[in-house]
Structures are given as C-alpha cells and as structure tokens.
Amino acid sequence: MELRIKPFPKNIYPKNGLLIKGSSPLVWLQEMETLEIDLDRTKAYAIPANTPNVIYGCFLVFQDHVPQEIGKNAYFQWVDHKLFIPENTTFYPKVNHEDWEAVDSTFLIMHPEFGLVKLSEQIDWVELIQESGKIEETIRKPLNGVKIPQIIESYTVEIDDEKMLEALQKPQTEEEWMNNLPFDLKKVMAGNKKKLKNI
C-alpha cells in the first residue's frame, strides 16, 4: 500500500507534533526554551536526513500542552495516534486500526524530503547533555564511485607488438580471413538481400 499526502485547506487532525530543523541538540534545546516547552511532558525523537549519518532535526510529540507560537518550526497533525503528517495536508488511502497495530514502531512521521520514517527510540536528554568521551574507532569512508562519461573525448588503442608482428609475418588467405570474422557473413548478406528486395 502506498500512502499519498496532498495539500488540504484546513487541518483535519489535531496538531500534536512539532519539527525543529537542525542537526545540533543545542539548537533544539534553545528552541524548546524559547517556546517554553516542558521536557517532562514531551516526547522527543531525532529525525534522520536523506544523507547517511546526518540528523535532519528533532521531532516533538506533545501529550497535552501544544505551544501556540512555534516560530520558524513546523506543526504536524497526529493521525490515529500513530502517523504524523504536515499541517494543511491530508493523506489517502484510509488506514484501518488493525493495520496501524501491525506497525512495529511507536510513531511514524511523513518526512518533508523523502517519505515515512519510524520513530522508535526517544532522545535521552541526560545522556545527550553529558560529555561523551572520544571515539577510538577509525571511521572508514567509502571510495568514490566510478563516473560514467557522457561524451568520449579521447581514446587510446593498445597493441601487443609481438602478436602484431606474428600476424604480419603469417598473412592469411582471403578464405581464412573470411572464416575468422567475429560474425556470420552469410547471415549478414542474407539480411541485406531481404532489405534490398523490400526497397
């Protein structure tokens, strides 16, 4: 089943989610302090970006108190206590209650850039704020992929000199040369005759 989001003039579902863009937890906490959001009455989840190992932002799920002023952040509607979609949108097709129960995640959010994201693990603010030690493991970066050129600007031909001399010293007869072609000459000629008849 494919869920589709489309614009809608008003919000059908309650606005119980808020997306704070930015990859820094410091930015999230400053924004939450500005909006006077209580950490004890709010669930917070890190949202991934389209690039691997990059954070897009922080998503907040409110239990009861939703702030009226959100600044540059974005409200999300809460559908059936499971899915969050952007404000002023609706989605189709309708999902049954049994289908929502089959989802192995606490919440789902329709990411602004690439689709559905599971929200399973809440942010542990105490662990996040504590100073962490340096990572001792080496991080390996994958090699760049092979770029396929769109235009061939130059090419080179490498010839084995010994094989070339050997071929020149033993000239083939015309019949041997015809037998060693990389294609069947009789089939090619038969195809050409058919085309000539049709012209």
C-alpha positions, 0 to 999 in steps of 0.5 A: 500500500502506498500512502499519498499526502496532498495539500488540504485547506484546513487541518483535519487532525489535531496538531500534536507534533512539532519539527525543529530543523537542525542537526545540533541538540543545542539548537533544539534545546534553545528552541524548546526554551524559547517556546517554553516547552516542558521536557517532562511532558514531551516526547522527543525523537531525532529525525534522520536526513536523506544523507547517511549519518546526518540528523535532519532535526528533532521531532516533538510529540506533545501529550497535552500542552501544544505551544501556540507560537512555534516560530520558524518550526513546523506543526504536524497533525497526529493521525490515529495516534500513530502517523504524523503528517504536515499541517494543511495536508491530508493523506489517502488511502484510509488506514484501518486500526488493525493495520496501524497495530501491525506497525512495529514502531511507536510513531511514524512521521511523513518526512518533508524530503523523502517519505515515512520514517519510524520513530522508535527510540526517544532522545535521552536528554541526560545522556545527550547533555553529558560529555561523551568521551572520544571515539577510538574507532577509525571511521572508514569512508567509502571510495568514490564511485566510478563516473560514467562519461557522457561524451568520449573525448579521447581514446587510446588503442593498445597493441601487443607488438609481438602478436602484431608482428606474428600476424604480419609475418603469417598473412592469411588467405582471403578464405581464412580471413573470411572464416575468422570474422567475429560474425556470420557473413552469410547471415549478414548478406542474407539480411541485406538481400531481404532489405534490398528486395523490400526497397 
